[in-house]
Amino acid sequence: MRRARLNRPLPDGRRLPHALYRAEQVRRLDRLAIERFGVPGIELMNRAGAVAYRVLRARWPNARRLTILAGTGNNGGDGYVVARLARADGLDVRLLQLGEVDRVRGEAALSLADYRDAGGVIEDCLGLPRETDLYVDALLGTGLERPVAGRWAGAITALNAQRAPVLALDIPSGLHADTGRVLGVAVRASATVSFIGLKPGLFVGAGAEYRGELHFSALDVPAQVYASEILAAARIDWARESRLLAPRSRIAHKGDCGHVLIVGGAPGMSGAARLAGEAALRAGAGLVTIATHPRHADWLNLDRPELMVSAVAHPDDLEALIERADVIAIGPGLGRTDWGRGLWARVRTRPRPLVVDADALNLLAESPGSGPDWVLTPHPGEAARLLGVTTAEIESDRLAGAQRLQTRFGGVVVLKGAGSIVHGPAPRVPAVCSDGNPGMATAGAGDVLTGVIAALRAQGLEAEDAARAGVCLHAAAGDQAARSGERGLIATDIIASLRALSNGLTKVDP
């Protein structure tokens, strides 16, 4: 699959916005622009087609043979505009129609008429041409709610099997606009141009796998239109969240920068606590103590002497350490033996900000409760155990899953994965991180995130801000590490990039 950086600018230099809207919200924005602000629907369609064609020519300047797959709705209408502009530009255009052309209505019908008046020809989609430089997916758009079937599924399957690149209009056909769920089958696009409002499904679920390079245009919709809708979610990235880290005082000392206590590292799993501890140091914590099993406490910091290590054989051994800590991170390598259970039972009752990960989450699932000042960091499997559902149910609607977790357990929830979600209490909307890459699917990456969030919390950020900034810093560090390749990336590669990023010494595109 062909893919490029998510934050690649549009040809006119604009960046992706941070507001995310559900499909129904975008339809309301569209209607409001037409009905209250007098922007004709056909004008919006012409603008969408023109933007898409501009991206097409900038992205594939040598493409001469263009095949457009059009449906019968407004998505097809956008495709008719692209086809008309391409013909006028001298390209060899084939427009393949799925669905009866007599069913085309409204602005799409006007766009179809304009294409025909310009000499364009429509062919029934009986199969894809063998020779084409580029396909345009204008089949289904954002209104899809049921699985793709019949000829439509066959066309998408055939499209995915060929080698030419694909430009999707608004959203790849078959991808649910709100959840990123694949509805049976979906177009694997090389690039997508989204209009009026970015949809959450482009960033969560399978969105990152299917959208390719992402572009956006608001189509010059009046800014007042957007005041009518509350965001469904906010896209966050390190370029924006890094502003939460203020410059340090010139007279700061280590006590001003927070003391993080990492609790974990059962026998055989000491590396998890070690990774979390070093990540906390590299993310700026002034002091880090690891409370770990006596079997390996003496040598855990041999190659990182800046870490303090305490052997903890019994929960009572934690008391003095807890008193000195500003934030406790518990779970990395904790295990579910009596040793780990005892430490979790002691820590969860103490009045300290918590970051809860790994086996601490599994123990929480066994004995649920809510906490006002904790950050929970489950991956989808842990989230499923916490809610008593399947992992597939969590992945089918990640935003809904994060909301259920926050409602059930309180505090702030970080649902990890592609498009990690940060969900805190109202009134803030959930946030979706658009940084990160699949190379970060590696052992220990979650332990690094735990340490990063704990460090930012210890430095004075509120829980939700620490979670948002921590998720984005972690993801941006993963992107930095992936410049040498995604395959083979390991957790310590992520740690190596934290320091420069958190000090603004590595450039990140806004």
ROVOVO-860435 format. One record per residue (C-alpha): residue number from 1; chain; x, z, y. Coordinates in steps of 0.05 Angstrom, whole numbers, m for minus. Each point is the difference from the previous one (the first is absolute). Layout:
N
[NUM, A, [X, Z, Y]];
...
REM end
This chain:
510
[1, A, [0, 0, 0]];
[2, A, [26, m17, 69]];
[3, A, [3, 58, 47]];
[4, A, [30, 19, 68]];
[5, A, [5, 62, 43]];
[6, A, [m67, 31, 16]];
[7, A, [16, 8, 74]];
[8, A, [22, m71, 11]];
[9, A, [m27, m19, 69]];
[10, A, [m51, m53, 13]];
[11, A, [26, m64, 33]];
[12, A, [m18, 28, 68]];
[13, A, [38, 65, m13]];
[14, A, [m57, 48, m10]];
[15, A, [4, 55, m52]];
[16, A, [m51, 26, m49]];
[17, A, [m49, 50, 31]];
[18, A, [m8, 69, m28]];
[19, A, [m77, 2, m2]];
[20, A, [m33, m14, m67]];
[21, A, [m74, m17, m6]];
[22, A, [m46, m8, m60]];
[23, A, [m29, m69, m11]];
[24, A, [m69, 21, 24]];
[25, A, [31, 28, 64]];
[26, A, [35, m66, 13]];
[27, A, [m66, m37, m10]];
[28, A, [m31, 46, 52]];
[29, A, [58, m12, 48]];
[30, A, [m10, m75, m10]];
[31, A, [m75, 5, 15]];
[32, A, [13, 43, 61]];
[33, A, [49, m50, 29]];
[34, A, [m53, m55, m9]];
[35, A, [m63, 37, 21]];
[36, A, [23, 47, 55]];
[37, A, [62, m35, 28]];
[38, A, [m23, m71, m7]];
[39, A, [56, m28, m43]];
[40, A, [m33, m56, m41]];
[41, A, [8, 7, m75]];
[42, A, [27, m70, m7]];
[43, A, [52, 17, 53]];
[44, A, [24, 59, m42]];
[45, A, [3, m45, m61]];
[46, A, [40, m53, 38]];
[47, A, [48, 53, 24]];
[48, A, [9, 27, m70]];
[49, A, [15, m69, m28]];
[50, A, [48, m15, 57]];
[51, A, [39, 64, m11]];
[52, A, [3, m13, m74]];
[53, A, [25, m71, 11]];
[54, A, [52, 25, 49]];
[55, A, [26, 50, m52]];
[56, A, [m1, m56, m52]];
[57, A, [43, m46, 41]];
[58, A, [48, 55, 20]];
[59, A, [7, 26, m71]];
[60, A, [3, m68, m36]];
[61, A, [22, m50, 52]];
[62, A, [17, m53, m52]];
[63, A, [m66, 2, m36]];
[64, A, [m34, m69, 4]];
[65, A, [m51, 3, m57]];
[66, A, [m52, 53, 9]];
[67, A, [m56, 21, m48]];
[68, A, [m55, 45, 26]];
[69, A, [m48, 36, m47]];
[70, A, [m63, 16, 38]];
[71, A, [m60, 43, m18]];
[72, A, [m69, m2, 31]];
[73, A, [6, 58, 48]];
[74, A, [37, 14, 65]];
[75, A, [66, 3, m38]];
[76, A, [m12, m73, m19]];
[77, A, [m18, m14, 73]];
[78, A, [70, 25, 21]];
[79, A, [28, m47, m53]];
[80, A, [m37, m60, 29]];
[81, A, [33, 14, 68]];
[82, A, [69, 2, m32]];
[83, A, [m15, m65, m36]];
[84, A, [m23, m34, 64]];
[85, A, [62, 23, 39]];
[86, A, [46, m21, m56]];
[87, A, [m30, m70, m3]];
[88, A, [7, m7, 75]];
[89, A, [73, 20, m8]];
[90, A, [12, m57, m49]];
[91, A, [2, 42, m64]];
[92, A, [m27, m26, m66]];
[93, A, [m61, 46, m11]];
[94, A, [m44, 9, m60]];
[95, A, [m60, 47, 8]];
[96, A, [m28, 25, m67]];
[97, A, [m69, 32, 4]];
[98, A, [m24, 55, m47]];
[99, A, [m74, 13, 3]];
[100, A, [m54, m48, 23]];
[101, A, [16, m28, 68]];
[102, A, [m74, 2, 17]];
[103, A, [5, 76, m1]];
[104, A, [48, 2, 59]];
[105, A, [m36, 32, 59]];
[106, A, [10, 25, 71]];
[107, A, [67, m7, 33]];
[108, A, [31, m25, m65]];
[109, A, [m49, m58, 1]];
[110, A, [21, m17, 71]];
[111, A, [73, 3, m20]];
[112, A, [m15, m46, m60]];
[113, A, [m35, m50, 45]];
[114, A, [60, 0, 48]];
[115, A, [46, m14, m59]];
[116, A, [m43, m58, m24]];
[117, A, [m8, m28, 70]];
[118, A, [76, m2, 4]];
[119, A, [2, m43, m62]];
[120, A, [12, 55, m51]];
[121, A, [m23, m8, m72]];
[122, A, [m25, 54, m47]];
[123, A, [13, m2, m75]];
[124, A, [m32, 41, m54]];
[125, A, [51, 48, m29]];
[126, A, [7, m28, m71]];
[127, A, [73, 19, m6]];
[128, A, [63, 11, 43]];
[129, A, [44, m59, 19]];
[130, A, [67, m5, m34]];
[131, A, [37, m16, 64]];
[132, A, [m9, 43, 61]];
[133, A, [47, 38, 46]];
[134, A, [m47, 56, 18]];
[135, A, [m68, 29, m18]];
[136, A, [m47, 35, 48]];
[137, A, [m47, 53, m31]];
[138, A, [m65, m2, 39]];
[139, A, [m46, 18, m59]];
[140, A, [m31, 68, 5]];
[141, A, [23, 43, 58]];
[142, A, [m16, 74, 10]];
[143, A, [m72, 5, m22]];
[144, A, [14, 0, m75]];
[145, A, [m27, 60, m39]];
[146, A, [m7, m24, m72]];
[147, A, [50, m30, m49]];
[148, A, [17, m73, 10]];
[149, A, [m29, m43, m56]];
[150, A, [m13, m71, m22]];
[151, A, [31, m59, 37]];
[152, A, [25, 47, 54]];
[153, A, [41, 41, m49]];
[154, A, [25, m64, m32]];
[155, A, [23, m28, 67]];
[156, A, [37, 64, 18]];
[157, A, [33, 3, m68]];
[158, A, [23, m72, 7]];
[159, A, [25, 13, 70]];
[160, A, [42, 59, m24]];
[161, A, [29, m43, m56]];
[162, A, [29, m54, 46]];
[163, A, [66, 5, 38]];
[164, A, [m17, m22, 71]];
[165, A, [m7, 56, 52]];
[166, A, [m69, 26, 20]];
[167, A, [m25, 22, 69]];
[168, A, [m61, 45, m5]];
[169, A, [m49, 4, 58]];
[170, A, [m20, 71, 19]];
[171, A, [11, 29, m70]];
[172, A, [20, m29, m67]];
[173, A, [m63, m21, m36]];
[174, A, [m20, 50, m54]];
[175, A, [34, 60, 34]];
[176, A, [m47, 54, 23]];
[177, A, [9, 8, 75]];
[178, A, [m11, 75, 2]];
[179, A, [35, 24, m63]];
[180, A, [50, m54, m19]];
[181, A, [m32, m3, m69]];
[182, A, [5, m67, m37]];
[183, A, [m71, m22, m15]];
[184, A, [14, m33, m67]];
[185, A, [51, m49, 27]];
[186, A, [31, m10, 69]];
[187, A, [43, m50, 36]];
[188, A, [74, 17, 2]];
[189, A, [16, m23, 70]];
[190, A, [68, m16, 30]];
[191, A, [m28, 20, 68]];
[192, A, [m65, 25, 28]];
[193, A, [m28, m6, 71]];
[194, A, [m51, 54, 16]];
[195, A, [m48, m3, 58]];
[196, A, [m33, 48, 50]];
[197, A, [17, 64, m40]];
[198, A, [50, 15, m55]];
[199, A, [m34, 22, m64]];
[200, A, [24, 60, m42]];
[201, A, [0, m42, m63]];
[202, A, [60, m38, 26]];
[203, A, [41, 63, m4]];
[204, A, [m29, 43, m57]];
[205, A, [m14, m15, m73]];
[206, A, [26, m69, m19]];
[207, A, [1, m24, 72]];
[208, A, [76, m1, 7]];
[209, A, [6, m39, m65]];
[210, A, [m49, m54, 19]];
[211, A, [3, m10, 76]];
[212, A, [72, m24, 8]];
[213, A, [26, m4, 71]];
[214, A, [m52, 28, 47]];
[215, A, [m20, m27, 68]];
[216, A, [m56, 22, 46]];
[217, A, [m39, m25, 60]];
[218, A, [m56, 36, 38]];
[219, A, [m25, m69, 22]];
[220, A, [m1, 23, 72]];
[221, A, [m62, 43, m14]];
[222, A, [m13, 43, 62]];
[223, A, [34, 68, m6]];
[224, A, [m65, 36, 15]];
[225, A, [m28, m24, m67]];
[226, A, [46, 46, m38]];
[227, A, [m26, 62, 36]];
[228, A, [m64, m5, m42]];
[229, A, [34, 18, m66]];
[230, A, [38, 60, m26]];
[231, A, [61, m22, m41]];
[232, A, [m8, 1, m75]];
[233, A, [74, 17, m4]];
[234, A, [65, m8, 39]];
[235, A, [60, m40, m22]];
[236, A, [63, 41, 10]];
[237, A, [74, m18, m3]];
[238, A, [66, 32, 17]];
[239, A, [7, m41, 64]];
[240, A, [m60, 38, 27]];
[241, A, [5, 67, m35]];
[242, A, [73, 10, 18]];
[243, A, [m25, 18, 70]];
[244, A, [m21, 67, m29]];
[245, A, [74, 20, m6]];
[246, A, [22, 25, 68]];
[247, A, [74, 2, 18]];
[248, A, [32, 66, m18]];
[249, A, [18, 51, 52]];
[250, A, [74, 0, 18]];
[251, A, [2, 75, m16]];
[252, A, [m38, m3, m66]];
[253, A, [26, 40, m59]];
[254, A, [m16, m6, m74]];
[255, A, [m54, 53, 4]];
[256, A, [m37, m42, 51]];
[257, A, [m4, m58, m50]];
[258, A, [m37, 37, m54]];
[259, A, [14, 30, m68]];
[260, A, [m29, m36, m60]];
[261, A, [m7, 34, m68]];
[262, A, [m4, m48, m59]];
[263, A, [m30, 32, m62]];
[264, A, [10, m37, m65]];
[265, A, [50, m27, m50]];
[266, A, [m17, 26, m69]];
[267, A, [53, m12, m54]];
[268, A, [9, m75, m9]];
[269, A, [m32, m15, 67]];
[270, A, [50, 28, 50]];
[271, A, [11, m68, 32]];
[272, A, [m69, m1, 31]];
[273, A, [11, 64, 40]];
[274, A, [70, m24, 19]];
[275, A, [m28, m66, 27]];
[276, A, [m54, 36, 40]];
[277, A, [52, 47, 29]];
[278, A, [49, m53, 22]];
[279, A, [m57, m42, 29]];
[280, A, [m22, 60, 41]];
[281, A, [70, 8, 29]];
[282, A, [6, m74, 16]];
[283, A, [m69, 1, 34]];
[284, A, [26, 54, 47]];
[285, A, [m16, 69, m29]];
[286, A, [50, 51, 26]];
[287, A, [2, 40, m65]];
[288, A, [m21, m17, m71]];
[289, A, [m4, 48, m58]];
[290, A, [m16, m21, m71]];
[291, A, [m32, 53, m43]];
[292, A, [12, m24, m71]];
[293, A, [9, 20, m72]];
[294, A, [61, 45, m14]];
[295, A, [25, m48, m54]];
[296, A, [27, m49, 51]];
[297, A, [m1, 37, 66]];
[298, A, [76, 10, 2]];
[299, A, [17, m73, 1]];
[300, A, [m60, m35, 32]];
[301, A, [35, m6, 68]];
[302, A, [70, m16, m23]];
[303, A, [m1, m69, 33]];
[304, A, [m43, 22, 58]];
[305, A, [26, 68, 23]];
[306, A, [m45, 0, 62]];
[307, A, [m58, 18, m47]];
[308, A, [m11, 73, m14]];
[309, A, [m22, 15, m72]];
[310, A, [m32, 62, m27]];
[311, A, [m13, 15, m73]];
[312, A, [m72, 21, m11]];
[313, A, [m17, 29, m68]];
[314, A, [m65, 35, 20]];
[315, A, [m52, m9, 55]];
[316, A, [23, 65, 32]];
[317, A, [67, m34, 14]];
[318, A, [m35, m46, 49]];
[319, A, [m23, 54, 49]];
[320, A, [63, 5, 43]];
[321, A, [7, m76, 0]];
[322, A, [m71, m10, 23]];
[323, A, [9, 49, 57]];
[324, A, [58, m41, 28]];
[325, A, [m34, m68, m8]];
[326, A, [m40, m38, 52]];
[327, A, [m28, m50, m51]];
[328, A, [m4, 0, m76]];
[329, A, [2, m63, m41]];
[330, A, [m21, 13, m72]];
[331, A, [m6, m45, m60]];
[332, A, [62, m45, m9]];
[333, A, [22, 13, m72]];
[334, A, [m43, 64, m3]];
[335, A, [m28, m12, m69]];
[336, A, [m60, 34, m31]];
[337, A, [34, 54, m41]];
[338, A, [m12, 73, 15]];
[339, A, [59, m3, 48]];
[340, A, [m31, m55, 43]];
[341, A, [m70, 30, m4]];
[342, A, [25, 67, 25]];
[343, A, [36, m30, 60]];
[344, A, [m61, m42, 19]];
[345, A, [m47, 60, m6]];
[346, A, [45, 39, 47]];
[347, A, [13, m54, 51]];
[348, A, [m73, m23, 9]];
[349, A, [m20, 69, 24]];
[350, A, [53, 7, 53]];
[351, A, [m16, m16, 74]];
[352, A, [50, m57, 9]];
[353, A, [m10, m74, 12]];
[354, A, [4, m35, m67]];
[355, A, [18, m69, m26]];
[356, A, [m28, m5, m70]];
[357, A, [24, m54, m48]];
[358, A, [9, m18, m74]];
[359, A, [m14, 55, m50]];
[360, A, [m25, 47, 55]];
[361, A, [m56, m51, 9]];
[362, A, [m14, 0, m75]];
[363, A, [m4, 76, 2]];
[364, A, [m47, m4, 60]];
[365, A, [m44, m47, m41]];
[366, A, [m5, 54, m53]];
[367, A, [m20, 53, 50]];
[368, A, [m29, m35, 62]];
[369, A, [m3, 30, 69]];
[370, A, [4, m20, 72]];
[371, A, [55, 13, 50]];
[372, A, [m2, m11, 75]];
[373, A, [75, m7, 10]];
[374, A, [26, m42, m56]];
[375, A, [19, m72, m11]];
[376, A, [m18, m27, m69]];
[377, A, [40, m61, m23]];
[378, A, [m32, m27, m64]];
[379, A, [14, m67, m32]];
[380, A, [m63, m34, m29]];
[381, A, [7, 34, m67]];
[382, A, [6, 69, 31]];
[383, A, [m58, m16, 47]];
[384, A, [m43, m18, m60]];
[385, A, [15, 66, m34]];
[386, A, [m16, 38, 64]];
[387, A, [m68, m34, 4]];
[388, A, [m15, m4, m74]];
[389, A, [m5, m76, 0]];
[390, A, [41, m58, m26]];
[391, A, [61, m30, 34]];
[392, A, [m38, m67, 2]];
[393, A, [m56, 33, 40]];
[394, A, [51, 25, 51]];
[395, A, [33, m68, 6]];
[396, A, [m66, m37, 6]];
[397, A, [m12, 33, 68]];
[398, A, [61, 37, 25]];
[399, A, [m30, 18, 68]];
[400, A, [m61, 32, m33]];
[401, A, [45, 36, m49]];
[402, A, [42, 30, 56]];
[403, A, [m63, 22, 37]];
[404, A, [m27, 35, m63]];
[405, A, [67, 36, m10]];
[406, A, [2, 24, 72]];
[407, A, [m73, 24, m2]];
[408, A, [12, 36, m66]];
[409, A, [68, 32, 14]];
[410, A, [5, 3, 76]];
[411, A, [64, m7, 39]];
[412, A, [33, m69, 2]];
[413, A, [3, m48, m59]];
[414, A, [52, m54, m10]];
[415, A, [m24, m48, m54]];
[416, A, [64, m35, m20]];
[417, A, [7, m71, m23]];
[418, A, [0, m70, 30]];
[419, A, [m31, 13, 68]];
[420, A, [8, 76, m2]];
[421, A, [m60, 35, 33]];
[422, A, [3, 62, 44]];
[423, A, [m67, 35, 6]];
[424, A, [m8, 63, 41]];
[425, A, [m61, 36, 27]];
[426, A, [m47, m32, 51]];
[427, A, [0, m25, 53]];
[428, A, [63, m41, m15]];
[429, A, [m11, m61, m42]];
[430, A, [39, m12, m64]];
[431, A, [66, m36, 7]];
[432, A, [30, m55, m43]];
[433, A, [75, m11, m1]];
[434, A, [19, m73, 3]];
[435, A, [75, 11, m11]];
[436, A, [31, 5, m69]];
[437, A, [15, m46, m59]];
[438, A, [m6, m1, m76]];
[439, A, [73, 19, m9]];
[440, A, [m23, 70, 18]];
[441, A, [m37, 5, m66]];
[442, A, [59, 39, m29]];
[443, A, [13, 69, m27]];
[444, A, [9, 53, 53]];
[445, A, [m29, m39, 59]];
[446, A, [m58, 48, 4]];
[447, A, [47, 60, 0]];
[448, A, [35, m31, 59]];
[449, A, [m66, m7, 37]];
[450, A, [m16, 74, m13]];
[451, A, [66, 20, 32]];
[452, A, [m10, m45, 60]];
[453, A, [m70, 26, 15]];
[454, A, [22, 72, m7]];
[455, A, [59, m12, 47]];
[456, A, [m44, m30, 54]];
[457, A, [m50, 56, m7]];
[458, A, [56, 51, 6]];
[459, A, [24, m34, 64]];
[460, A, [m67, 15, 33]];
[461, A, [m46, m58, m15]];
[462, A, [m72, 17, m18]];
[463, A, [m18, m13, m73]];
[464, A, [m34, m68, 10]];
[465, A, [53, m25, 48]];
[466, A, [54, 22, m48]];
[467, A, [m35, m37, m57]];
[468, A, [m10, m64, 41]];
[469, A, [71, 0, 27]];
[470, A, [29, 20, m68]];
[471, A, [m36, m54, m38]];
[472, A, [22, m53, 49]];
[473, A, [72, 25, 5]];
[474, A, [5, 1, m76]];
[475, A, [m30, m70, m5]];
[476, A, [45, m28, 55]];
[477, A, [61, 30, m35]];
[478, A, [m23, m35, m63]];
[479, A, [m4, m65, 37]];
[480, A, [69, 10, 29]];
[481, A, [27, 14, m70]];
[482, A, [m36, m61, m28]];
[483, A, [42, m46, 44]];
[484, A, [49, 0, m58]];
[485, A, [m58, m17, m47]];
[486, A, [m61, 35, m26]];
[487, A, [19, 1, m74]];
[488, A, [47, 56, m15]];
[489, A, [m16, 40, 63]];
[490, A, [6, 75, m15]];
[491, A, [m24, 62, 36]];
[492, A, [68, 18, 29]];
[493, A, [1, m69, 33]];
[494, A, [m62, 21, 39]];
[495, A, [34, 66, 20]];
[496, A, [60, m39, 26]];
[497, A, [m43, m36, 51]];
[498, A, [m38, 61, 27]];
[499, A, [51, 24, 50]];
[500, A, [10, m64, 39]];
[501, A, [m75, m15, 2]];
[502, A, [m20, 70, 23]];
[503, A, [50, m6, 57]];
[504, A, [m22, m69, 22]];
[505, A, [66, m31, m20]];
[506, A, [m31, m53, m45]];
[507, A, [m45, m52, 32]];
[508, A, [m71, m4, m28]];
[509, A, [m49, m54, 23]];
[510, A, [m61, 28, 36]];
REM end
